[in-house]
């Protein structure tokens, strides 16, 4: 490969491959094991919260810190993992993260009280936060640019399917065994991942040379940048996760953390722009290609994680599904995504990523719009089909945006690019859940205030309904007094179901609009030369 060709391929060369003498697709599978384990853990614990609260004799509100502590720690490490990966070495840092995650998972499963569990979840989040960044960077180094789409397809199955599998698997484990096994299942998976990565993955020579050069100049740690990003993202994650439960800015605690997050993240911009060795290279966000990819990733996971939480929640609270059955409604979507990932992986090397993203956003928007047709008696097939529609669009979003985000990024910035794109994934999911749950509560209040206007003795429709239902319950054997009470209760329950359904419809409409907004963002992406690198390789 000539120097010119290397430059045209984004600086990639076989010497930089993390695969060494092994098949790069094997490396993609190996590094995806830990990704699946880590992403699964962000959703699997949600289902077990009630069991955890009961087992540790704490309230359900207190048990939510099991989720919040993990997400905050995850966000903090995720943002600086690119810098840590460069300083420690990619393979070394990755294996350290997997080891911390595995050991912390063991202690989570053995936790004796809530305080201990939260502490071990923080350690688990610190380990898990660094894995995704290293894995994407390893994949970007193991494959030439024109084949990265196929590599990210394997990785994408882990990232996109794990949140779907999590609720079902979590429900089955907690119902069949106990909540402890939600964490303990990570231990054998972590050990397998450590062995395979240690045996098969190679530290790229180019990356090791860059590390040695960095250390030879004297390691200058951007302590101020680290504090700003850690406190800023940690506070933001806390606000997003706890805001709805604490009445948002009606709570002095939430308001304080929101102001702290705003101050730190705003101060981070001029500070990092003025550093020669920033801990987070936010200049990448100012580039048209990478900045657009960041926004698309943010929106994609806002839609995905929101829908993944809202649909089972709807099926359980309004339709009466068990946790297991609600989780199974998502499973056909996971299968559809797994089948499409390799197909889209090949398309990424043939079709311009921007067009694939625009198609994926359209499908995701239509999938969310499909859910606005909710009724009280939707079938399992309706719920499963809506998930399949979304699952068809997701590979067309995740794979092209992941691939396009590395276009034009020099090899020495691969770690930083990977860290930032994963920050987008993490924060996007948290923002989506926080905003959708807030909107759900607000729209419930709105619709209740409107529908309750018609529940009055002076309303003719209300009178006719009460009379009809009273006669119905009398026909079932109730006396006149009991039948009248039952009729009033029936109207109240029916009203509440309609209020809830209308609120869910409003949220799904908003998610459809959000998905459609990704289309003009994708349109600004530049065209990638899909063939020049292939000739050089």
Secondary structure, DSSP 8 states (H G I E B T S, - for coil): --HHHHHHTTT--GGG-TTTTS-HHHHHHHHHHHHHHHHHHHHHHHHTHHHHHHHTT--HHHHTHHHHHHHHHHHHHHHHHHHHHHHH-HHHHHHHHHHHHHHHHHHHHT--SHHHHHHHHHHHHHHHHTHHHHHHHHHHHHS-GGGHHHHHHHHHHHHHHHHHHHHHHHHHHHHHS-THHHHHHHHHHHHHHHHHHHHH----HHHHHHHHHHHHT-----HHHHHHHHHHHHHHHHHHHHTGGGTGGGSHHHHHHHHHHHHHHHHHHHHHHT-SS-SS-GGGGGSHHHHHHHHHHHHHHHHHHHHHHHHHHHHHHTS---HHHHHHHHHHHHHHHHHHHHHHHHHTTTS-HHHHHHHHHHHHHHHHHHGGG--TT--HHHHHHHHHHHHHHHHHHHHHHHHHHTTT--GGGHHHHHHHHHHHHHHHHHHHHHHHHHHHHHHHHHHHHHHGGG-STT-HHHHHHHHHHHHHHHHTT--HHHHHHHHHHHHHHHHHHHHHHHHHHHHHHHHHHHHHHHHHHHHTS----TTHHHHH-
